[in-house]
């Protein structure tokens, strides 16, 4: 059977692709191909200069994926635009649409859409990031009408160290945040670079609250934009909404 017979999800990554490719593939239904392309100068540390440079390279990468017959484009790299607010994502999405003539989204836009769908207005945020990146997330979501009651990160700057984390790291961090803030509506686990998808079902069961991970939001929104359902089971309430 031909790969991608059902759809091709084009994924622009500002970072070198490793764990996030494996995470994304777990979330896609049979017949959906994950086409991922890193930008020409990948981000290897979440410093302001590297993040700023990444944004300008994504449109060209999106154009290349469109030439490979992608059906939808999702641009990762939430930290690259989070510090500049929703307007930066609006501009990037518009530029990618113009370059590709395809449905497009970004990591941040996908997260906001996911939080809205699940009715999550007061949340906690777990991340592998340093505090400055967590503050960017807080400001970005506040501009979208979402209150971050508490945010905590692992303090990591180098991407490769994020990829080396165990799934338990995200689970424990998210669980501790909700235990300290039990009245929140749910959890946002930022960053697709640390492994999180395999703990979402268990975390939702234990917390009795919805969990939106950056990686699940990206694949969920891409599939939603092209009307593809039937995702694999076990990856949380957000992915289950694609079943109708």
Secondary structure, DSSP 8 states (H G I E B T S, - for coil): --TTSSEEEEEEEEE--SHHHHHHHHHS-TTEEEEEEEEEEEE-B--HHHHHHHHTTHHHHHHHHHHTT-SEEEE--HHHHHTT-HHHHHHHHHHHHHHH-SEEEEHHHHHHHHHHHTT--EEEEEESS-HHHHHHHHHHHHHTT-EEEEEEE----BHHHHHT--HHHHHHHHHHHHHHSTT-SEEEE--SSS--GGGHHHHHHHHTSEEEEHHHHHHHHHHHHTT-----SSS-HHHHGGG-
